[in-house]
Amino acid sequence: MIAALIYVGSLVALIQFFLYYCRSILASSRQIELSARVREAAGVQKDGVAADDFERFVELLRLCPGNRAYQADMRAVGSYYGLLDVLGRFSRTAIPALVAWTDSERQRCSYFAAVALDRRISSSLELFVQQANGRL
């Protein structure tokens, strides 16, 4: 019985740590403005990134060559996005306030993916310029 209590307590602590970690990653990306290149390439409108754009940004990230520095963060945010998606679908009829919160968090996940795409495009352009100048 004590072992089960320790297991459940550890699992709750792990989930809580994961949620705080993902939210800190998302908070760091809110300070970054998207470039015109990413807005044009991804078709982002003036009103901003939508909550449902996450998968599109992930697909664009997979197509764009470059360093994989943010791959672990992207996996964590992708898992968080999936968890939010499931939570939002199950609470659609029961708790409308929770749906609004999950949609805003999913929008933040999409914005993080757009920022990661912006960084990947910038890195690819730098490599291309270096290659064109013969430095590589």
Order of alpha helices (4+ residues) and beta strands (2+ residues): alpha-alpha-alpha-alpha-alpha
